[in-house]
Amino acid sequence: MLPPPEEIKSALEQLLPGVSLTLDAGGLIVVPNDLVAVCRCLKENERFSLDYLANLTAVDYPAEQRMDVVYHLYSMAKKHGPVTLKVKLDRNQPVVASVTPIWRGAEFQEREAYDLFGVRFEGHPDLRRILMWEGFEGHPMRKDYVVEDQDVLG
Amino acid sequence: MASHIQHQSPIIQHRFEMAVDQGLQSELQKQGVFVTSWDQLLNWGRSNSIWPLQFGLACCAIEMIATAASRYDIARFGSEIFRASPRQADLIIVAGTVTKKMAPQVVRLYNQMAEPKYVISMGACATSGGPFHTGYNVLKGIDRYIPVDVYIPGCPPTPQALLEGLMRLQERIKSRSMGQEVGPKQGEYPIPEFGASGLAPRYNPDVFQPKKPWADPPASQLPKPIAPQP
């Protein structure tokens, strides 16, 4: 069974000295610089074995000038989950380390977050647009994106 | 069904009368002689063996498949032969949401079809973008790039609605005379390209003119805005 978030938080802080996490509505807020260490620990530690990244997406908060990247982790080995991780990034310069080296399945999801939100994933093997075409300008899921033809008939 | 057979277009009735007197025709028929006109014969064959393109885009395609299956049985209308190649198809049923990324391929498929060719726009998405009308990634109607013969409303339209649309198309084909075009001009249409913020051009002016179907009332006739309550 998966321990409650408070226990995961204290276990991680014990295992990784210098890492500090915050609890937020059942999720763990990670400092961007600690993300790779936390993810690797959650995947490789026998207690968690979170070997499956089910979801990776971004959330835009223009009012707070913030861009969150959210990770949902499950364990296929232990049949438990999810564990939610969040990193809070600067909306004007959203850069975070890629988790593709940890979970291979992150590759396309990070490309999607890059395509639609403009989050740059450092260390991604092939970071380019996945849904929109090459030559498309802007990131359409950002809340300040203006659609070209707003007119009803235009 | 019955009302459709009686309610034929005036063009057909006119030609029918010209060909041979109706009473004489019925007399001849009793003797085993069937009299018709070349136009009628050709259109009879043409309208009852429309081969649609085996092509679907979204949930409307599921309804299209249901229409082709045994319960609704599109074979009753001679259209059961869904061809997997546009070269062998007469009709493209644009069944579903046309994303901007898919639109060039739909136009290309239409261009590759042999004439005479027809287009049914099935459902709200193919007709106008439907619930995705204000989105960034969905084409606001396939009629921006290719000429549409029949629009079918619905989200998705029922199989009955698709069959009704098919019967409307058959009516249209039956009203065609040799060498005469009914409906929009066929042929090849330019394929849109991917631009910086959408497709370029945004529509083909040969098939689509963004016109307001209504006239804006003068400002004096507009209702006065209600003053906000303190």
Chai-1 contact restraints between the chains, C-beta under 6 A:
chainA,res_idxA,chainB,res_idxB,connection_type,confidence,min_distance_angstrom,max_distance_angstrom,comment,restraint_id
A,W133,B,F194,contact,1.0,0.0,6.0,A-B,restraint_1
A,E137,B,A196,contact,1.0,0.0,6.0,A-B,restraint_2
A,P140,B,Y136,contact,1.0,0.0,6.0,A-B,restraint_3
A,V147,B,Y136,contact,1.0,0.0,6.0,A-B,restraint_4
A,E148,B,S197,contact,1.0,0.0,6.0,A-B,restraint_5
A,E148,B,G198,contact,1.0,0.0,6.0,A-B,restraint_6
A,L153,B,P210,contact,1.0,0.0,6.0,A-B,restraint_7
A,G154,B,P210,contact,1.0,0.0,6.0,A-B,restraint_8
